[in-house]
Amino acid sequence: MSNATTRFRPAPMTAFERQSSPTECQHCGRVELRRTVKVTDGDAVLWLGTGCAAKAMGVGLTEYRREAKAVQDAAEAAEQAARDAADRAKHAAWVAFLDRAAPPATIHTDFGPRKASVGERIKALGGMTSARAMFDAEREEREAADFLAAHANDYASLCDAE
Ligand SMILES: [Zn+2]
C-alpha cells in the first residue's frame, strides 16, 4: 500500500469470480462467508466480506453497494462495447477480404451491366465454406506475423541472455 490515506474502492468482478468468489475475508479472516467482494487500492486486490469492504472504503453498507454496482455496471458496459467493436472490426475485415479476393465484377445481363452481388462474389470463391477458410487462413497468417513482429525483441533478449 502506498500510503495511509489510500482508499479502497470496489473492483469489477468477472462472471466467473462472481460465481465462485473466495469464502474467507482477507481482512478479518472470517470463513465460510456466502460470498466476498473484490476491492482494490489501485495496487493490491483483496477479497473481503461486504461489511469489511464498506469499512475499508470508509462508507456505510448502502453506499458501498451503490459504488460497487456503479463500478460493476461500468465494467460490463465497457466489456460489451469492446465485444461490439471486435464484432465490427471482424465484419470490416471480412468485407475488406471480399473486396480483395473477389472484387465486385461487372456482370452483363440482357437488362444491361450490373455489379456482382455479395452472394455471387462468395460463389466465385468456391462458396461460403471455402471463402471463410481463405479468410481465416489470411487472418491467422497476419496474426502470426504481427505476433512475431511484436515479440521480436523478446526473442532477441532471450538469445542475449544465453
Ligand atoms: Zn472481514
Backbone and ligand atoms as CSV (ligand in chain L), in Angstrom:
chain,resi,resn,atom,element,x,y,z
A,1,MET,N,N,0.834,-1.205,0.000
A,1,MET,CA,C,0.000,0.000,0.000
A,1,MET,C,C,0.865,1.249,0.000
A,2,SER,N,N,0.489,2.245,-0.777
A,2,SER,CA,C,1.372,3.381,-0.968
A,2,SER,C,C,1.375,4.324,0.227
A,3,ASN,N,N,0.209,4.624,0.800
A,3,ASN,CA,C,0.196,5.491,1.986
A,3,ASN,C,C,-1.080,5.284,2.789
A,4,ALA,N,N,-1.091,5.896,3.967
A,4,ALA,CA,C,-2.183,5.641,4.913
A,4,ALA,C,C,-3.522,6.179,4.429
A,5,THR,N,N,-3.499,7.169,3.550
A,5,THR,CA,C,-4.761,7.753,3.112
A,5,THR,C,C,-5.348,7.021,1.906
A,6,THR,N,N,-4.639,6.007,1.403
A,6,THR,CA,C,-5.145,5.251,0.260
A,6,THR,C,C,-6.502,4.657,0.589
A,7,ARG,N,N,-7.448,4.881,-0.301
A,7,ARG,CA,C,-8.782,4.343,-0.077
A,7,ARG,C,C,-9.027,3.173,-1.001
A,8,PHE,N,N,-9.626,2.169,-0.454
A,8,PHE,CA,C,-10.040,1.047,-1.291
A,8,PHE,C,C,-11.302,1.438,-2.051
A,9,ARG,N,N,-11.488,0.811,-3.165
A,9,ARG,CA,C,-12.719,1.002,-3.914
A,9,ARG,C,C,-13.114,-0.346,-4.509
A,10,PRO,N,N,-14.377,-0.511,-4.868
A,10,PRO,CA,C,-14.797,-1.790,-5.437
A,10,PRO,C,C,-14.058,-2.042,-6.753
A,11,ALA,N,N,-13.704,-3.295,-6.996
A,11,ALA,CA,C,-13.093,-3.678,-8.262
A,11,ALA,C,C,-14.102,-4.535,-9.019
A,12,PRO,N,N,-14.195,-4.350,-10.331
A,12,PRO,CA,C,-15.158,-5.161,-11.091
A,12,PRO,C,C,-14.788,-6.640,-11.040
A,13,MET,N,N,-15.814,-7.473,-11.013
A,13,MET,CA,C,-15.602,-8.919,-10.974
A,13,MET,C,C,-16.052,-9.537,-12.286
A,14,THR,N,N,-15.333,-10.565,-12.707
A,14,THR,CA,C,-15.764,-11.303,-13.891
A,14,THR,C,C,-16.954,-12.171,-13.501
A,15,ALA,N,N,-17.647,-12.695,-14.512
A,15,ALA,CA,C,-18.788,-13.569,-14.246
A,15,ALA,C,C,-18.334,-14.765,-13.412
A,16,PHE,N,N,-17.166,-15.303,-13.754
A,16,PHE,CA,C,-16.641,-16.464,-13.021
A,16,PHE,C,C,-16.354,-16.093,-11.563
A,17,GLU,N,N,-15.741,-14.926,-11.354
A,17,GLU,CA,C,-15.424,-14.507,-9.988
A,17,GLU,C,C,-16.687,-14.308,-9.154
A,18,ARG,N,N,-17.745,-13.798,-9.808
A,18,ARG,CA,C,-18.996,-13.588,-9.067
A,18,ARG,C,C,-19.597,-14.921,-8.638
A,19,GLN,N,N,-19.439,-15.936,-9.501
A,19,GLN,CA,C,-19.997,-17.255,-9.201
A,19,GLN,C,C,-19.198,-17.967,-8.121
A,20,SER,N,N,-17.893,-17.703,-8.066
A,20,SER,CA,C,-17.038,-18.511,-7.192
A,20,SER,C,C,-16.039,-17.639,-6.457
A,21,SER,N,N,-16.549,-16.612,-5.774
A,21,SER,CA,C,-15.649,-15.751,-5.013
A,21,SER,C,C,-15.141,-16.526,-3.799
A,22,PRO,N,N,-13.958,-16.137,-3.270
A,22,PRO,CA,C,-13.456,-16.819,-2.071
A,22,PRO,C,C,-14.475,-16.728,-0.936
A,23,THR,N,N,-14.391,-17.631,0.023
A,23,THR,CA,C,-15.359,-17.642,1.120
A,23,THR,C,C,-14.748,-17.121,2.418
A,24,GLU,N,N,-13.487,-16.636,2.316
A,24,GLU,CA,C,-12.817,-16.116,3.508
A,24,GLU,C,C,-12.505,-14.639,3.312
A,25,CYS,N,N,-12.789,-13.833,4.319
A,25,CYS,CA,C,-12.486,-12.405,4.256
A,25,CYS,C,C,-10.994,-12.207,4.530
A,26,GLN,N,N,-10.339,-11.542,3.646
A,26,GLN,CA,C,-8.896,-11.352,3.792
A,26,GLN,C,C,-8.543,-10.238,4.771
A,27,HIS,N,N,-9.576,-9.579,5.328
A,27,HIS,CA,C,-9.301,-8.558,6.342
A,27,HIS,C,C,-9.444,-9.145,7.744
A,28,CYS,N,N,-10.634,-9.699,8.048
A,28,CYS,CA,C,-10.883,-10.171,9.417
A,28,CYS,C,C,-10.708,-11.673,9.543
A,29,GLY,N,N,-10.587,-12.372,8.414
A,29,GLY,CA,C,-10.333,-13.803,8.472
A,29,GLY,C,C,-11.562,-14.662,8.693
A,30,ARG,N,N,-12.750,-14.038,8.704
A,30,ARG,CA,C,-13.977,-14.847,8.834
A,30,ARG,C,C,-14.059,-15.823,7.664
A,31,VAL,N,N,-14.471,-17.022,7.978
A,31,VAL,CA,C,-14.542,-18.049,6.934
A,31,VAL,C,C,-15.992,-18.453,6.675
A,32,GLU,N,N,-16.147,-19.233,5.635
A,32,GLU,CA,C,-17.453,-19.764,5.239
A,32,GLU,C,C,-18.463,-18.656,4.971
A,33,LEU,N,N,-17.975,-17.547,4.436
A,33,LEU,CA,C,-18.891,-16.492,4.008
A,33,LEU,C,C,-19.595,-16.978,2.745
A,34,ARG,N,N,-20.835,-16.545,2.571
A,34,ARG,CA,C,-21.577,-16.942,1.371
A,34,ARG,C,C,-20.870,-16.385,0.134
A,35,ARG,N,N,-20.358,-15.174,0.280
A,35,ARG,CA,C,-19.623,-14.570,-0.817
A,35,ARG,C,C,-18.710,-13.484,-0.282
A,36,THR,N,N,-17.694,-13.145,-1.043
A,36,THR,CA,C,-16.861,-11.994,-0.718
A,36,THR,C,C,-16.882,-11.079,-1.933
A,37,VAL,N,N,-16.401,-9.857,-1.744
A,37,VAL,CA,C,-16.363,-8.907,-2.857
A,37,VAL,C,C,-14.926,-8.452,-3.054
A,38,LYS,N,N,-14.674,-7.992,-4.256
A,38,LYS,CA,C,-13.315,-7.643,-4.649
A,38,LYS,C,C,-13.126,-6.135,-4.499
A,39,VAL,N,N,-12.077,-5.741,-3.780
A,39,VAL,CA,C,-11.762,-4.315,-3.655
A,39,VAL,C,C,-10.287,-4.131,-4.001
A,40,THR,N,N,-9.969,-2.911,-4.387
A,40,THR,CA,C,-8.576,-2.618,-4.724
A,40,THR,C,C,-8.232,-1.205,-4.277
A,41,ASP,N,N,-6.952,-1.000,-3.971
A,41,ASP,CA,C,-6.484,0.363,-3.704
A,41,ASP,C,C,-5.746,0.875,-4.937
A,42,GLY,N,N,-5.953,0.196,-6.048
A,42,GLY,CA,C,-5.275,0.561,-7.286
A,42,GLY,C,C,-4.012,-0.255,-7.475
A,43,ASP,N,N,-3.656,-1.009,-6.434
A,43,ASP,CA,C,-2.433,-1.804,-6.467
A,43,ASP,C,C,-2.774,-3.214,-6.007
A,44,ALA,N,N,-3.002,-3.354,-4.705
A,44,ALA,CA,C,-3.371,-4.661,-4.155
A,44,ALA,C,C,-4.849,-4.941,-4.426
A,45,VAL,N,N,-5.177,-6.233,-4.579
A,45,VAL,CA,C,-6.568,-6.669,-4.701
A,45,VAL,C,C,-6.889,-7.540,-3.506
A,46,LEU,N,N,-7.988,-7.249,-2.832
A,46,LEU,CA,C,-8.398,-8.035,-1.669
A,46,LEU,C,C,-9.828,-8.534,-1.867
A,47,TRP,N,N,-10.085,-9.722,-1.310
A,47,TRP,CA,C,-11.453,-10.258,-1.259
A,47,TRP,C,C,-11.937,-10.120,0.165
A,48,LEU,N,N,-13.000,-9.359,0.344
A,48,LEU,CA,C,-13.494,-9.057,1.689
A,48,LEU,C,C,-14.976,-9.361,1.797
A,49,GLY,N,N,-15.390,-9.629,3.039
A,49,GLY,CA,C,-16.814,-9.651,3.307
A,49,GLY,C,C,-17.355,-8.246,3.050
A,50,THR,N,N,-18.648,-8.118,2.769
A,50,THR,CA,C,-19.171,-6.796,2.406
A,50,THR,C,C,-19.011,-5.783,3.531
A,51,GLY,N,N,-19.158,-6.231,4.793
A,51,GLY,CA,C,-19.006,-5.327,5.928
A,51,GLY,C,C,-17.597,-4.749,5.977
A,52,CYS,N,N,-16.594,-5.625,5.820
A,52,CYS,CA,C,-15.207,-5.164,5.837
A,52,CYS,C,C,-14.900,-4.312,4.609
A,53,ALA,N,N,-15.517,-4.639,3.492
A,53,ALA,CA,C,-15.291,-3.858,2.269
A,53,ALA,C,C,-15.779,-2.429,2.469
A,54,ALA,N,N,-16.964,-2.286,3.070
A,54,ALA,CA,C,-17.511,-0.952,3.326
A,54,ALA,C,C,-16.595,-0.186,4.275
A,55,LYS,N,N,-16.103,-0.878,5.318
A,55,LYS,CA,C,-15.191,-0.229,6.272
A,55,LYS,C,C,-13.897,0.194,5.586
A,56,ALA,N,N,-13.370,-0.693,4.738
A,56,ALA,CA,C,-12.114,-0.380,4.039
A,56,ALA,C,C,-12.280,0.860,3.163
A,57,MET,N,N,-13.526,1.092,2.712
A,57,MET,CA,C,-13.778,2.269,1.876
A,57,MET,C,C,-14.200,3.459,2.710
A,58,GLY,N,N,-14.425,3.229,3.986
A,58,GLY,CA,C,-14.841,4.329,4.863
A,58,GLY,C,C,-16.254,4.800,4.575
A,59,VAL,N,N,-17.119,3.871,4.165
A,59,VAL,CA,C,-18.512,4.232,3.872
A,59,VAL,C,C,-19.444,3.224,4.533
A,60,GLY,N,N,-20.717,3.522,4.521
A,60,GLY,CA,C,-21.713,2.588,5.033
A,60,GLY,C,C,-21.999,1.515,3.990
A,61,LEU,N,N,-22.738,0.501,4.409
A,61,LEU,CA,C,-23.026,-0.632,3.537
A,61,LEU,C,C,-23.827,-0.224,2.294
A,62,THR,N,N,-24.805,0.670,2.487
A,62,THR,CA,C,-25.632,1.113,1.358
A,62,THR,C,C,-24.785,1.841,0.321
A,63,GLU,N,N,-23.931,2.732,0.830
A,63,GLU,CA,C,-23.042,3.484,-0.062
A,63,GLU,C,C,-22.082,2.539,-0.777
A,64,TYR,N,N,-21.582,1.561,-0.008
A,64,TYR,CA,C,-20.676,0.588,-0.626
A,64,TYR,C,C,-21.377,-0.122,-1.785
A,65,ARG,N,N,-22.591,-0.607,-1.533
A,65,ARG,CA,C,-23.326,-1.364,-2.558
A,65,ARG,C,C,-23.579,-0.500,-3.789
A,66,ARG,N,N,-23.892,0.785,-3.551
A,66,ARG,CA,C,-24.155,1.696,-4.666
A,66,ARG,C,C,-22.884,1.848,-5.512
A,67,GLU,N,N,-21.757,2.056,-4.829
A,67,GLU,CA,C,-20.496,2.242,-5.564
A,67,GLU,C,C,-20.082,0.962,-6.281
A,68,ALA,N,N,-20.248,-0.184,-5.617
A,68,ALA,CA,C,-19.873,-1.461,-6.219
A,68,ALA,C,C,-20.697,-1.712,-7.483
A,69,LYS,N,N,-21.991,-1.389,-7.409
A,69,LYS,CA,C,-22.857,-1.600,-8.571
A,69,LYS,C,C,-22.435,-0.690,-9.727
A,70,ALA,N,N,-22.105,0.557,-9.403
A,70,ALA,CA,C,-21.683,1.503,-10.438
A,70,ALA,C,C,-20.408,1.010,-11.122
A,71,VAL,N,N,-19.462,0.511,-10.323
A,71,VAL,CA,C,-18.194,0.002,-10.872
A,71,VAL,C,C,-18.456,-1.219,-11.758
A,72,GLN,N,N,-19.309,-2.124,-11.241
A,72,GLN,CA,C,-19.608,-3.354,-11.977
A,72,GLN,C,C,-20.336,-3.023,-13.293
A,73,ASP,N,N,-21.332,-2.145,-13.216
A,73,ASP,CA,C,-22.088,-1.778,-14.422
A,73,ASP,C,C,-21.166,-1.153,-15.463
A,74,ALA,N,N,-20.259,-0.280,-15.013
A,74,ALA,CA,C,-19.353,0.392,-15.947
A,74,ALA,C,C,-18.422,-0.626,-16.604
A,75,ALA,N,N,-17.940,-1.593,-15.815
A,75,ALA,CA,C,-17.033,-2.605,-16.367
A,75,ALA,C,C,-17.762,-3.459,-17.398
A,76,GLU,N,N,-19.014,-3.827,-17.086
A,76,GLU,CA,C,-19.767,-4.662,-18.020
A,76,GLU,C,C,-20.101,-3.896,-19.293
A,77,ALA,N,N,-20.409,-2.599,-19.153
A,77,ALA,CA,C,-20.684,-1.779,-20.342
A,77,ALA,C,C,-19.435,-1.684,-21.208
A,78,ALA,N,N,-18.267,-1.545,-20.563
A,78,ALA,CA,C,-17.010,-1.453,-21.310
A,78,ALA,C,C,-16.715,-2.771,-22.022
A,79,GLU,N,N,-17.004,-3.898,-21.340
A,79,GLU,CA,C,-16.800,-5.212,-21.958
A,79,GLU,C,C,-17.694,-5.370,-23.182
A,80,GLN,N,N,-18.964,-4.951,-23.020
A,80,GLN,CA,C,-19.907,-5.069,-24.136
A,80,GLN,C,C,-19.434,-4.201,-25.301
A,81,ALA,N,N,-18.982,-2.986,-24.995
A,81,ALA,CA,C,-18.510,-2.082,-26.049
A,81,ALA,C,C,-17.306,-2.691,-26.760
A,82,ALA,N,N,-16.426,-3.348,-26.000
A,82,ALA,CA,C,-15.244,-3.972,-26.604
A,82,ALA,C,C,-15.669,-5.128,-27.509
A,83,ARG,N,N,-16.672,-5.918,-27.047
A,83,ARG,CA,C,-17.166,-7.024,-27.886
A,83,ARG,C,C,-17.792,-6.480,-29.162
A,84,ASP,N,N,-18.589,-5.398,-29.036
A,84,ASP,CA,C,-19.219,-4.800,-30.214
A,84,ASP,C,C,-18.158,-4.305,-31.185
A,85,ALA,N,N,-17.122,-3.652,-30.655
A,85,ALA,CA,C,-16.051,-3.123,-31.507
A,85,ALA,C,C,-15.334,-4.272,-32.209
A,86,ALA,N,N,-15.118,-5.380,-31.474
A,86,ALA,CA,C,-14.445,-6.540,-32.075
A,86,ALA,C,C,-15.303,-7.130,-33.189
A,87,ASP,N,N,-16.632,-7.181,-32.958
A,87,ASP,CA,C,-17.533,-7.691,-33.990
A,87,ASP,C,C,-17.498,-6.802,-35.227
A,88,ARG,N,N,-17.506,-5.489,-34.985
A,88,ARG,CA,C,-17.471,-4.553,-36.118
A,88,ARG,C,C,-16.160,-4.697,-36.879
A,89,ALA,N,N,-15.050,-4.825,-36.148
A,89,ALA,CA,C,-13.733,-4.958,-36.779
A,89,ALA,C,C,-13.670,-6.246,-37.596
A,90,LYS,N,N,-14.265,-7.320,-37.048
A,90,LYS,CA,C,-14.253,-8.599,-37.748
A,90,LYS,C,C,-15.073,-8.492,-39.040
A,91,HIS,N,N,-16.220,-7.828,-38.942
A,91,HIS,CA,C,-17.047,-7.664,-40.134
A,91,HIS,C,C,-16.319,-6.815,-41.173
A,92,ALA,N,N,-15.681,-5.742,-40.733
A,92,ALA,CA,C,-14.942,-4.868,-41.650
A,92,ALA,C,C,-13.810,-5.650,-42.322
A,93,ALA,N,N,-13.152,-6.528,-41.559
A,93,ALA,CA,C,-12.061,-7.334,-42.119
A,93,ALA,C,C,-12.601,-8.295,-43.175
A,94,TRP,N,N,-13.777,-8.855,-42.914
A,94,TRP,CA,C,-14.425,-9.771,-43.857
A,94,TRP,C,C,-14.787,-9.037,-45.151
A,95,VAL,N,N,-15.354,-7.845,-45.013
A,95,VAL,CA,C,-15.722,-7.045,-46.190
A,95,VAL,C,C,-14.467,-6.682,-46.990
A,96,ALA,N,N,-13.397,-6.294,-46.272
A,96,ALA,CA,C,-12.147,-5.932,-46.949
A,96,ALA,C,C,-11.555,-7.145,-47.662
A,97,PHE,N,N,-11.673,-8.308,-47.012
A,97,PHE,CA,C,-11.171,-9.545,-47.635
A,97,PHE,C,C,-11.934,-9.824,-48.932
A,98,LEU,N,N,-13.267,-9.718,-48.868
A,98,LEU,CA,C,-14.083,-9.976,-50.071
A,98,LEU,C,C,-13.733,-9.004,-51.194
A,99,ASP,N,N,-13.541,-7.739,-50.825
A,99,ASP,CA,C,-13.202,-6.729,-51.841
A,99,ASP,C,C,-11.876,-7.068,-52.512
A,100,ARG,N,N,-10.972,-7.660,-51.737
A,100,ARG,CA,C,-9.647,-8.007,-52.251
A,100,ARG,C,C,-9.694,-9.312,-53.050
A,101,ALA,N,N,-10.310,-10.332,-52.432
A,101,ALA,CA,C,-10.280,-11.678,-53.027
A,101,ALA,C,C,-11.267,-11.816,-54.179
A,102,ALA,N,N,-12.398,-11.133,-54.080
A,102,ALA,CA,C,-13.422,-11.231,-55.123
A,102,ALA,C,C,-14.029,-9.864,-55.351
A,103,PRO,N,N,-13.293,-8.974,-56.040
A,103,PRO,CA,C,-13.820,-7.629,-56.284
A,103,PRO,C,C,-15.138,-7.706,-57.032
A,104,PRO,N,N,-16.030,-6.754,-56.780
A,104,PRO,CA,C,-17.342,-6.814,-57.431
A,104,PRO,C,C,-17.215,-6.673,-58.952
A,105,ALA,N,N,-17.264,-7.797,-59.628
A,105,ALA,CA,C,-17.155,-7.798,-61.088
A,105,ALA,C,C,-18.432,-7.238,-61.711
A,106,THR,N,N,-18.291,-6.737,-62.915
A,106,THR,CA,C,-19.466,-6.277,-63.660
A,106,THR,C,C,-20.026,-7.456,-64.448
A,107,ILE,N,N,-21.297,-7.710,-64.236
A,107,ILE,CA,C,-21.964,-8.793,-64.957
A,107,ILE,C,C,-22.858,-8.167,-66.020
A,108,HIS,N,N,-22.726,-8.667,-67.253
A,108,HIS,CA,C,-23.549,-8.117,-68.335
A,108,HIS,C,C,-24.789,-8.969,-68.501
A,109,THR,N,N,-25.904,-8.345,-68.378
A,109,THR,CA,C,-27.175,-9.062,-68.493
A,109,THR,C,C,-27.965,-8.478,-69.658
A,110,ASP,N,N,-29.080,-9.116,-69.969
A,110,ASP,CA,C,-29.966,-8.626,-71.029
A,110,ASP,C,C,-30.478,-7.226,-70.705
A,111,PHE,N,N,-30.509,-6.919,-69.400
A,111,PHE,CA,C,-31.030,-5.613,-68.982
A,111,PHE,C,C,-29.916,-4.600,-68.787
A,112,GLY,N,N,-28.697,-4.944,-69.204
A,112,GLY,CA,C,-27.568,-4.037,-69.038
A,112,GLY,C,C,-26.610,-4.531,-67.978
A,113,PRO,N,N,-25.489,-3.811,-67.774
A,113,PRO,CA,C,-24.477,-4.266,-66.822
A,113,PRO,C,C,-24.913,-4.021,-65.380
A,114,ARG,N,N,-24.481,-4.871,-64.510
A,114,ARG,CA,C,-24.695,-4.640,-63.075
A,114,ARG,C,C,-23.520,-5.238,-62.308
A,115,LYS,N,N,-23.355,-4.805,-61.064
A,115,LYS,CA,C,-22.280,-5.322,-60.218
A,115,LYS,C,C,-22.700,-6.688,-59.653
A,116,ALA,N,N,-21.721,-7.601,-59.534
A,116,ALA,CA,C,-21.995,-8.900,-58.926
A,116,ALA,C,C,-22.450,-8.699,-57.485
A,117,SER,N,N,-23.411,-9.490,-57.050
A,117,SER,CA,C,-23.881,-9.399,-55.663
A,117,SER,C,C,-22.857,-10.055,-54.735
A,118,VAL,N,N,-23.008,-9.813,-53.441
A,118,VAL,CA,C,-22.108,-10.429,-52.458
A,118,VAL,C,C,-22.180,-11.952,-52.577
A,119,GLY,N,N,-23.393,-12.472,-52.771
A,119,GLY,CA,C,-23.578,-13.916,-52.923
A,119,GLY,C,C,-22.806,-14.457,-54.116
A,120,GLU,N,N,-22.874,-13.743,-55.223
A,120,GLU,CA,C,-22.163,-14.178,-56.425
A,120,GLU,C,C,-20.649,-14.115,-56.237
A,121,ARG,N,N,-20.184,-13.110,-55.503
A,121,ARG,CA,C,-18.743,-12.975,-55.248
A,121,ARG,C,C,-18.251,-14.107,-54.349
A,122,ILE,N,N,-19.066,-14.465,-53.344
A,122,ILE,CA,C,-18.702,-15.575,-52.458
A,122,ILE,C,C,-18.682,-16.878,-53.250
A,123,LYS,N,N,-19.655,-17.030,-54.154
A,123,LYS,CA,C,-19.735,-18.212,-55.010
A,123,LYS,C,C,-18.474,-18.316,-55.872
A,124,ALA,N,N,-17.965,-17.163,-56.325
A,124,ALA,CA,C,-16.764,-17.133,-57.168
A,124,ALA,C,C,-15.532,-17.630,-56.394
A,125,LEU,N,N,-15.609,-17.580,-55.049
A,125,LEU,CA,C,-14.500,-18.079,-54.219
A,125,LEU,C,C,-14.714,-19.545,-53.841
A,126,GLY,N,N,-15.726,-20.164,-54.418
A,126,GLY,CA,C,-15.966,-21.585,-54.143
A,126,GLY,C,C,-17.034,-21.809,-53.084
A,127,GLY,N,N,-17.791,-20.765,-52.774
A,127,GLY,CA,C,-18.855,-20.894,-51.769
A,127,GLY,C,C,-18.410,-20.365,-50.414
A,128,MET,N,N,-19.355,-20.295,-49.470
A,128,MET,CA,C,-19.118,-19.680,-48.171
A,128,MET,C,C,-18.045,-20.415,-47.383
A,129,THR,N,N,-18.104,-21.750,-47.339
A,129,THR,CA,C,-17.133,-22.522,-46.546
A,129,THR,C,C,-15.719,-22.254,-47.027
A,130,SER,N,N,-15.566,-22.284,-48.331
A,130,SER,CA,C,-14.255,-22.049,-48.935
A,130,SER,C,C,-13.791,-20.609,-48.687
A,131,ALA,N,N,-14.710,-19.650,-48.832
A,131,ALA,CA,C,-14.363,-18.241,-48.637
A,131,ALA,C,C,-13.959,-17.977,-47.185
A,132,ARG,N,N,-14.714,-18.566,-46.222
A,132,ARG,CA,C,-14.388,-18.379,-44.799
A,132,ARG,C,C,-13.029,-19.009,-44.482
A,133,ALA,N,N,-12.729,-20.152,-45.098
A,133,ALA,CA,C,-11.445,-20.814,-44.860
A,133,ALA,C,C,-10.298,-19.937,-45.364
A,134,MET,N,N,-10.499,-19.316,-46.533
A,134,MET,CA,C,-9.471,-18.414,-47.072
A,134,MET,C,C,-9.290,-17.208,-46.152
A,135,PHE,N,N,-10.425,-16.674,-45.688
A,135,PHE,CA,C,-10.404,-15.514,-44.804
A,135,PHE,C,C,-9.672,-15.854,-43.501
A,136,ASP,N,N,-10.008,-17.008,-42.906
A,136,ASP,CA,C,-9.377,-17.423,-41.647
A,136,ASP,C,C,-7.879,-17.664,-41.835
A,137,ALA,N,N,-7.513,-18.294,-42.953
A,137,ALA,CA,C,-6.096,-18.580,-43.210
A,137,ALA,C,C,-5.307,-17.273,-43.328
A,138,GLU,N,N,-5.931,-16.298,-44.018
A,138,GLU,CA,C,-5.265,-14.996,-44.192
A,138,GLU,C,C,-5.087,-14.307,-42.841
A,139,ARG,N,N,-6.140,-14.394,-42.010
A,139,ARG,CA,C,-6.088,-13.731,-40.707
A,139,ARG,C,C,-5.039,-14.385,-39.811
A,140,GLU,N,N,-5.010,-15.716,-39.820
A,140,GLU,CA,C,-4.025,-16.423,-38.992
A,140,GLU,C,C,-2.607,-16.074,-39.407
A,141,GLU,N,N,-2.405,-15.976,-40.709
A,141,GLU,CA,C,-1.075,-15.635,-41.218
A,141,GLU,C,C,-0.674,-14.240,-40.735
A,142,ARG,N,N,-1.665,-13.307,-40.815
A,142,ARG,CA,C,-1.390,-11.928,-40.411
A,142,ARG,C,C,-1.137,-11.860,-38.905
A,143,GLU,N,N,-1.936,-12.610,-38.130
A,143,GLU,CA,C,-1.775,-12.598,-36.671
A,143,GLU,C,C,-0.417,-13.180,-36.278
A,144,ALA,N,N,-0.001,-14.229,-36.970
A,144,ALA,CA,C,1.305,-14.834,-36.679
A,144,ALA,C,C,2.422,-13.837,-36.977
A,145,ALA,N,N,2.293,-13.129,-38.088
A,145,ALA,CA,C,3.305,-12.135,-38.460
A,145,ALA,C,C,3.330,-10.995,-37.434
A,146,ASP,N,N,2.121,-10.548,-37.027
A,146,ASP,CA,C,2.025,-9.472,-36.032
A,146,ASP,C,C,2.656,-9.916,-34.711
A,147,PHE,N,N,2.367,-11.171,-34.312
A,147,PHE,CA,C,2.893,-11.700,-33.050
A,147,PHE,C,C,4.417,-11.720,-33.086
A,148,LEU,N,N,4.959,-12.216,-34.179
A,148,LEU,CA,C,6.417,-12.291,-34.298
A,148,LEU,C,C,7.032,-10.893,-34.272
A,149,ALA,N,N,6.378,-9.951,-34.984
A,149,ALA,CA,C,6.890,-8.575,-35.016
A,149,ALA,C,C,6.860,-7.975,-33.612
A,150,ALA,N,N,5.734,-8.213,-32.886
A,150,ALA,CA,C,5.575,-7.631,-31.548
A,150,ALA,C,C,6.553,-8.241,-30.549
A,151,HIS,N,N,6.942,-9.510,-30.762
A,151,HIS,CA,C,7.787,-10.192,-29.784
A,151,HIS,C,C,9.220,-10.366,-30.267
A,152,ALA,N,N,9.554,-9.702,-31.369
A,152,ALA,CA,C,10.901,-9.838,-31.929
A,152,ALA,C,C,11.954,-9.526,-30.870
A,153,ASN,N,N,11.670,-8.493,-30.061
A,153,ASN,CA,C,12.645,-8.082,-29.046
A,153,ASN,C,C,12.764,-9.102,-27.920
A,154,ASP,N,N,11.633,-9.780,-27.574
A,154,ASP,CA,C,11.684,-10.802,-26.532
A,154,ASP,C,C,12.681,-11.881,-26.922
A,155,TYR,N,N,12.542,-12.311,-28.185
A,155,TYR,CA,C,13.414,-13.393,-28.641
A,155,TYR,C,C,14.870,-12.914,-28.706
A,156,ALA,N,N,15.051,-11.684,-29.132
A,156,ALA,CA,C,16.399,-11.141,-29.214
A,156,ALA,C,C,17.046,-11.140,-27.826
A,157,SER,N,N,16.267,-10.697,-26.786
A,157,SER,CA,C,16.867,-10.620,-25.451
A,157,SER,C,C,17.074,-12.008,-24.859
A,158,LEU,N,N,16.209,-12.965,-25.229
A,158,LEU,CA,C,16.399,-14.349,-24.775
A,158,LEU,C,C,17.756,-14.860,-25.264
A,159,CYS,N,N,18.029,-14.577,-26.537
A,159,CYS,CA,C,19.286,-15.037,-27.123
A,159,CYS,C,C,20.476,-14.382,-26.418
A,160,ASP,N,N,20.308,-13.073,-26.106
A,160,ASP,CA,C,21.391,-12.349,-25.447
A,160,ASP,C,C,21.703,-12.969,-24.082
A,161,ALA,N,N,20.642,-13.443,-23.414
A,161,ALA,CA,C,20.809,-13.936,-22.043
A,161,ALA,C,C,21.546,-15.256,-21.989
A,162,GLU,N,N,21.530,-15.975,-23.112
A,162,GLU,CA,C,22.155,-17.308,-23.076
A,162,GLU,C,C,23.660,-17.255,-23.271
L,1,ZN,ZN,ZN,-13.974,-9.264,7.165
